Amino acid sequence: MRSQTIDKFTVDKVPEWICKHTTIQGRPFSFKDHEYQERILSDTSTEIVVPKPSQVGLTEASIRMAVAL
């Protein structure tokens, strides 16, 4: 698995990996209507601070990022 992904995906490509390799309700995951999450997930900073109103999907996005990494 490592040889298949290590050269194709870097940390800044996490959103692309998430869309290609995860699903939601049996369909490929999409950032449609949550486009701001792509920018957050592709940030290569060691620390990210995001003001979070409720129910914007950042918990799920963080879990998908952990799986991608």
ZAMARGU-4260 file (C-alpha; in steps of 0.2 Angstrom, whole numbers, plus 5000, padded with zeros to 4 digits):
<rodrens>
0) 5000/5000/5000 | 5014/5012/5004 | 5022/5010/4987 | 5006/5014/4979 | 5003/5030/4988
5) 5020/5037/4994 | 5025/5045/4978 | 5008/5050/4972 | 5001/5060/4988 | 5010/5072/4999
10) 5002/5081/5014 | 4996/5096/5003 | 4986/5083/4992 | 4976/5076/5007 | 4959/5082/5000
15) 4963/5074/4984 | 4967/5057/4993 | 4951/5059/5003 | 4940/5061/4988 | 4948/5046/4979
20) 4949/5034/4993 | 4934/5037/5005 | 4915/5037/5003 | 4900/5043/5012 | 4884/5033/5011
25) 4892/5022/4998 | 4897/5036/4986 | 4914/5044/4984 | 4917/5058/4996 | 4915/5076/4989
30) 4918/5093/4997 | 4903/5100/4988 | 4895/5113/4999 | 4910/5112/5010 | 4924/5118/4999
35) 4932/5128/5013 | 4937/5111/5021 | 4949/5108/5006 | 4959/5123/5011 | 4960/5118/5029
40) 4965/5100/5025 | 4978/5105/5012 | 4987/5117/5024 | 5004/5111/5028 | 5007/5121/5044
45) 5011/5111/5060 | 4997/5120/5069 | 4980/5125/5062 | 4968/5136/5071 | 4950/5137/5064
50) 4936/5146/5072 | 4922/5133/5072 | 4904/5136/5072 | 4893/5121/5076 | 4889/5108/5063
55) 4902/5113/5049 | 4909/5095/5047 | 4927/5098/5054 | 4926/5083/5065 | 4923/5072/5050
60) 4936/5081/5040 | 4949/5079/5054 | 4945/5060/5055 | 4947/5058/5036 | 4963/5068/5037
65) 4970/5056/5050 | 4965/5041/5039 | 4974/5049/5024 | 4990/5053/5034
</rodrens>
